[in-house]
Amino acid sequence: MSATPLSLNASLTSANTRLDSKPLRIAVLVSGSGSNLQVLINAMQAGALPIEIVGVISNREDAYAITRAKDADIPVAALSHVASGKRMGIKTFETHASAQLTAWQPDLIVLAGFMRVLSGTFIDSMPVPMINLHPSLLPCYKGLDTHQRVIQAGERHHGCSIHVVTAELDAGQVLTQAVLALSVKDTTASLQARVQTLEHQLLPWTILLIAKGVIVLNNQASHHQPDYLPTLPFKLFFED
């Protein structure tokens, strides 16, 4: 069903991989159902990814992702409302989130369906890299409603991207992308479902590349790839 110009097994064999046995510690920020979180949980529990999900932060207390995390005995912080019942402002959210992330000490922060815009101050203060899963082929179609906009524009291809989070919205270095061809039968709903299928493959693949040292991140979000690897972004191509 899929093909890629990058041979993952060959790259992992030849790259300077993480040789220690310690898993990559991941914190995940969510807002909704958490289907991508579930993919990571399943991969972690199956031993398919060398990761430990150390905690999940949700900005919505009714997000089903919270249930998924609790079912897997993963610590959860629901930061949606203050004691008075008022919705938590972004500054208050970031204060609590920063404290929680400091306590969990992740190696990587993953935004998976997280729907609040974080401030540049918060992003820059993070001591570890932060990546985001976005439903378009960046740098095209930043922001919301990407599937509808792609159809309206008459695009031939669509997909999803994983990029480094920076103060500018959806503008950080693109690490990986998965690409599909649009069909004349596609609707916003059907295209969303098709792209979500790609997301469920792209996210664990990308995290594996990070965990194995094929994609190298640091706090300044610079990327030093071995000369024998393709330049970023690495792409997965899907054909119907």
N, C-alpha and C positions, 0 to 999 in steps of 0.2 A: 504493500500500500504506500510505502514511502521510500524515498531515496535521498541521499545527501552527498554532496561533493566531498565531504569530510568523512574519512573512515574513522569512526569513533574508537574502535578497538586498537587500530594502529596508532592513533594519536595518543591514547592513554598509555600504550606500551612505550612509546618513544619519548614522551614528554617527561619533564621533571615532576613526577607525581608526588602526592602526599604519601610518604612511606610509613608514617606513624599510624597506629591503630586507633587513634582518637577520632571520633566522628566529628563532623562539622556541626557546631551548635547553631541552631537556627531559631529565630523568633519570627513569627508570622503576624502581620496586621491584616485584619479582615473587616468587612462590613456586611456581608450577605450570607449566602447559603454555604459557602466554604467548599465548593466542589474541588477546587485546586488544592485546598488544604487537605482534603480527604485523600487525594492522590499522593501527597507527600506522606501522610500518615501510613497509608497502605504500603508504600515503598519502604518506609522506615521499618515498619513491623515485619515486612518480608525479608529484610536484609538486603534489598535491592539498591538502596542508597546508603552511603556511609554518613548518615546524619543523625542528630538528636534534636527533635523539636522541643526546645526548652520552655516555650510559652507562646500563648496566643493573646493578642490584644484586639479587642473589637470596640468600635465606636458606636455600636448599636447593641443594646441589651437583648434584643429579640432576634439577633442574627443566628441562624441555624448552625453556623460555623462553631458557635460556643458549645452546642450539644456534641458536635463531632469531636471537638477537643476534649471535652470532659469524658466522653465515652472511651477515649484513648488514654485517660489519666494524664493529660497534659495541662499544666497550670494555665488559668485563664484570668485575664483582667478585662472586665467590661466597663469601659469608660464612656458612658453615654449621657448621664445626667448627674447633676450635683444633688446634694441632700434635699434642697428645696423642691426638687422635681423639674427644675429648669434644665434645658439641654445644655450640656457642657460646652463652653466656648473653646475655641481652638487653642488658646493659650493655656487654659486649665488642662485640657486634654494633653497637650504636649508636656506640661510639667509632670503629670502623673505617668505618662508613657515613658518619659525619660528616666524617671526614678525606677520604674518597673524593669526597663531594659538594662539599667545599671545593675539591678539585683540579679537578673538572669544571666548577664554576661554572655550574650551570643557572639558568634564569629561573623554572622551574616544576618541582616534583617530583610525579610521578604514581604513586599506588599502584594497581596493576592486578592484582588477584588476589594481593595481598600478605597473608599470613596470620599475621603476628606483630603483637602489640599493642605499639605504641611508647609510650615514657614521655612524660609531659607535659614533662619537662625537655628531651628530645630535640626534640620538636615545637616547643616555644617557642624553641629555639636556632637553628632553621632561618632563614637570612636571606632565603629566598624562599618564596612560597606553596606549600602542599602540598595536593593534592586526592586523593580516594579514590572509587573506583567500588564501589557497594554494591548487592547484588541485592534491593532492596525499595524500596517507596515511602516513604522516610523522611518523618516521624519514626516511622512504624510499622515494626515488625520489625527492630529493631537486632540486631546480633550474628549468630550462625550459624543454619544450618538454616532459612533464610527460606522456601524453596519449600514444604517440608513443613508448616511452621507456617501458611502462608497457606491451603493446602488444608484443613488440619484446622479452621481457623477459619471456613471457608465463605465466604471473601472473594470478591467479584465481580471485583475488579481487582488487578493485580499489576504489577511492573515493576522498574525500577532507577533509582538516583539517583547523581548525582555531587555530592559535598559537600566543603567545606573541612575539613581534618583539624585537630582540636583535641584537647586532653588528655582530654576526655570522649568515650568511644567512640561513633562514628557520630552525633555531636551537633552538628557544625559546620554552618554555613550551607549549605543545599541550593541548588545552582546550577541544575541541570537534572534533568529526569526523563523517562523514557519509560514509557508506560502501555499495558498490554494487558488484554483481557477474558479471564477464566478460562473454560475449557470444562469441562463435566462429565466429559469424557474425560481431563482432565489428570491425570498422575501427577507425582510429585516429579521424575522423570527428564525427562519431556516438558516440564514447566514450566521446569526448569533450562535446557533447550535453547532454548526459546522466549525466555526472558529473555536468554540469552547473545546471541541474534541482535539483540536490542535494544541490548545493551551495545556491540556492534560498530558500531552507528550512533550511539549517544549519545556515546561517548567522543571520536571525532574531531570531531563537531559541536560539542561543548563546548569542546574545545581550539581549534577555529577561532574560536569566539566570544571566547575569551580572547586569542588571538593578534591578533585584529582590534580589540580594545578594546571590544567590546560588553559583555562581562563584565569588570569591573575588580576586580583583586585587589591587596591590599597586604599587608605583613607582619603587620598586625593583623587580617587577614581581614575587613575591612569592605568594603562594596560600595556604590558610588555610581553608580546607574544613571541614564541620561538620563531625563527626565520622560516622553518619548514612548514609552519601552519598557515592556512589561509588567513587573510586579514579579517578583522571583525567587521560586520557581524557574521557569525557562523549561521548557515541556513539549512533548514530542512525543507525539502520540496515534496509536496503531496499532489498526486494526480488522480483524477477520477477514472 
